Amino acid sequence: MTRQLQHKPELISYPEQWRQQPFFDLTFTMFECVSSHDFEKLSQICDDDYGIIDINPEGGSEVIRDREGWENWFKSLFARLKQMNAKTWSEITNYQSMVSGHMGYCVVDFDQVLVIDGKRHRFQVLATIIWKQVEGQWKESRYHSSMLGMKPED
């Protein structure tokens, strides 16, 4: 199975063992929503009742504690990226997950790619995502990411 992220010309094939793990498709879709600025679809996947820790544009931590903060963060982030004419996408480099009952989690290593004015920047990120089952559907309940560093482009 090969999927293409919006804004990304190359195709990525992820290992079958990742694609078969719990939450991989949801995690991939969540990353695609961020890349395409699809706030509505992202809102359907994410509950975030425990908030998120995301990476701000300066490379530091953005602490968001409630849904209102979550909505404001993504709306302003998407507007800022559009204003900058920036393109972003995520390339998963490692994936592990487990589920127990109505809760589960995944640990995702990924490269966050940012293209501004034709210059490509690649940041290594590690994220932990907590998932919970709500009315028979899995929702992202807590997201915590940390930037591990920059990766030189080829």
C-alpha positions in Angstrom: 0.0 0.0 0.0 1.5 3.3 -1.0 0.0 6.7 0.1 0.8 10.1 -1.1 0.8 13.1 1.2 -0.7 16.3 -0.2 2.0 18.8 -1.2 4.6 16.0 -1.5 5.6 14.8 -5.0 7.2 11.5 -4.0 5.3 8.4 -2.9 6.1 6.8 0.5 5.6 3.1 1.1 5.3 2.3 4.8 6.2 -1.1 6.1 3.4 -3.6 6.4 4.1 -4.1 10.1 3.4 -0.4 10.8 0.3 -0.3 8.7 -1.1 -3.3 10.6 -0.6 -1.7 14.0 -3.5 0.0 15.9 -4.0 3.7 15.0 -1.6 3.8 12.1 -4.3 4.9 9.6 -5.7 7.4 12.0 -2.3 8.8 12.8 -1.5 9.0 9.1 -4.8 10.7 8.4 -4.3 13.2 11.2 -0.9 14.1 9.7 -2.5 14.5 6.3 -5.1 16.8 7.8 -2.4 19.1 9.2 -0.6 19.1 5.9 -3.7 20.0 3.9 -5.1 22.4 6.7 -8.3 20.3 6.9 -9.5 21.6 10.2 -12.9 20.0 9.9 -11.6 16.5 9.4 -8.9 17.0 12.0 -11.6 18.1 14.5 -13.5 14.8 13.9 -10.4 12.7 14.8 -9.2 14.8 17.7 -10.9 15.1 21.1 -7.9 16.5 23.0 -9.7 16.6 26.3 -6.3 16.3 27.9 -4.8 19.0 25.7 -1.7 18.8 23.5 1.9 19.8 23.6 2.9 20.8 20.1 6.0 22.4 18.5 5.6 26.1 18.0 7.2 28.0 15.0 10.2 28.9 17.0 10.9 25.2 17.8 9.8 25.4 21.4 6.8 23.8 23.1 3.2 25.0 22.7 1.1 23.9 25.7 -2.6 23.8 24.9 -4.9 22.7 27.8 -8.4 22.7 26.4 -10.5 22.4 23.2 -10.8 26.2 22.8 -7.1 26.5 22.9 -6.7 23.6 20.5 -9.1 25.2 17.9 -7.4 28.6 18.2 -3.9 27.0 17.8 -4.8 25.1 14.6 -6.8 27.9 13.0 -4.0 30.4 13.6 -1.3 27.9 12.6 -3.1 27.1 9.3 -3.6 30.9 8.6 0.1 31.6 9.4 1.3 28.8 7.1 -1.0 30.0 4.3 0.2 33.6 4.7 3.8 32.4 4.5 2.9 30.3 1.4 4.5 27.4 3.3 3.9 23.7 2.5 4.3 21.0 5.1 4.0 17.3 5.4 5.1 14.5 7.7 7.1 11.4 6.9 6.8 8.7 9.5 10.2 7.1 10.2 9.2 4.7 13.0 5.9 3.6 14.5 4.8 1.5 17.6 1.4 1.2 19.2 -0.7 -0.8 21.5 -4.3 -1.0 22.6 -5.9 -2.2 25.8 -9.6 -2.0 26.2 -10.9 1.5 25.4 -7.5 3.1 25.5 -4.3 2.9 23.5 -1.3 4.8 22.4 1.2 5.1 19.7 4.8 6.4 19.6 5.6 8.0 16.3 9.0 9.2 15.0 8.5 11.4 12.0 10.2 14.0 9.9 8.3 17.3 9.6 9.1 18.9 6.3 8.5 22.6 5.8 9.0 24.3 2.5 9.2 28.1 2.4 10.3 30.2 -0.6 11.6 27.0 -2.2 13.8 26.1 0.7 13.2 22.8 2.3 13.6 22.3 6.1 13.4 18.9 7.8 12.8 18.5 11.5 13.0 15.2 13.4 10.0 14.8 15.8 9.0 12.3 18.3 5.3 12.2 19.3 3.2 10.2 21.8 -0.5 10.0 21.0 -3.0 8.7 23.4 -6.2 7.3 21.9 -9.5 6.6 23.5 -12.7 4.9 22.3 -15.7 7.2 22.2 -19.1 5.8 21.1 -17.3 3.0 19.2 -14.8 5.3 17.4 -11.2 6.0 18.3 -10.3 9.6 19.0 -7.0 11.2 19.7 -7.2 12.3 23.3 -3.7 13.6 24.0 -0.8 14.5 21.8 2.7 15.3 22.9 5.5 16.0 20.5 9.1 17.0 20.9 11.5 18.2 18.2 14.7 16.2 18.3 16.6 18.3 15.8 17.1 19.3 12.2 18.1 16.9 9.6 20.1 18.1 6.6 18.4 17.9 3.2 20.1 15.9 0.5 
